[in-house]
Amino acid sequence: MTDLAALAARFGAALRSEGVAVGAERSARFAAAITVVAPDSTSELYRCALATLVSDPTEIPLLDRVFGAVFGGLVDPAEFRGDPGESPIGAWGALNAPTAAFGYPNAPNAAFGYSSAPNAALGEREVEVPTLGSAAESLGSRDFGSLDPAELALLAEVMSQFKIATPLRRSRRFRTARGGRDVDLRQTLRRARRSGAEPLLLSRRTLRRKPRKLVVLCDISGSMQANARAMLQLLYCASGGAGAEVFTFATRLTRLTRVLATRPADALRLAGELAPDWSGGTRIGAGLREFLDVHGTRGMARGAVVVIISDGWETGDPAELGEQMARLSRLAHRVIWVNPRTASARYQPLVGGMAAALPYCDRIVSAHRLDALAPLLDAIAGLRRLDDVQD
């Protein structure tokens, strides 16, 4: 029998070609609905598709057209009961109806590229879609620390669907606004020229609002190597993440902002070449002190959202880490600490660097796997969640 995940992914690809926004997540829900409902007729199969693949009423006609083209040959014998003039035996036969919907070889699903021949070759595009969908489903619940670089690269397309957004703040520039408190003299005089220099209408203005800066300090020591690669890939792939200032630290501080402007594979490779202490020890306090002395106090960290990605293993003096975290908290708008070890229910930050940094963190999240990234994105955006590790 053809793999159900592949069938759902191919059906989603057919819908996308007609303009329906069906991604890997919806295709996975469609496959899960088929598993739970176990439809034995086309009407039940259609209801599974309608409940999981459509988000807007305007998409229903598109779903009907694609569903009819793909599953139109399926025959439900119940629809012909009591009607002697009709025959349920179609091109496939009534006995094929419940099995063809799930991709058995004797069902000619031409729209998906299936064939009754056992060695039929699939097109390149038809193979890629179910591979990505099944990769997101199988790897999404695994810790980043257990993924190799090849498996992590499969999640790049899923990460591109995320959006990294920081809270807005008032800038020093103005924009025209009806409800503004200040009078925009330039705009008022410009309009007055139309009425012979009589300012009949006062224009008002207000301060513009722009996103806060995002600064990421990523621990690339040996215990954080896989998680560091996942976080750097997220910053590159997610919408809005490319504008972040990115630094790595282990035994020294390295700025990677320009490196991450290239392709993901090149970025991670160049990051390893540019940071000579990749997979080395960890001196979090010294790295923070260097960042604040060289970049932070000069404006980079002032009013910014600062994300520190580390498991808290400090080989230096924890007191220095606490002192530098206190400096950082006075400059930054919000300090978020990403520690994959907090995913364990038995974890307690009682000793070492994590204990010294804890009082100065506004939020602590794990972000240790793909389906645990939402709390991190919400924390960066300033949103609250009931399942936060720390309020």
Buried (B, 14 or more C-beta within 10 A) or exposed (E): EBEBBBBBBBBBBBBBEBEBEBBBBBBBBBBBBBEEEEBBBBEBBBBBBBEBBBEEEEBEEBBEBBBEEBBEBBBBEEEBEEEEEEEBEEEBEBEBBBBBBBBBBEBBBEBBBBBEEEEEEBEEEBBEBBBBBBBBBEBBEBBBBEBEEEBBBBBBBBBBEBEBBBBEBEEEEBEEBEEBEEEBEEBBEEBBEEEEEEEEEEBBBBBBEEBBBBBBBBBBBEBBBBBBBBBBBBBBBBEBBBEBBBBBBBBBBBBBBEBBEBEBEEBBBBBBEBBEBBBBBBBBBBBBBBBBEEBBBEEBBEEBBBBBBBBBBBBBBBEBBBBBBEBBBEBBBBBBBBBBBBBEEEBEBEEBBBBBBBEBBBBBBBBBBBEBBBBBBBBBBBEEEEEBBEE
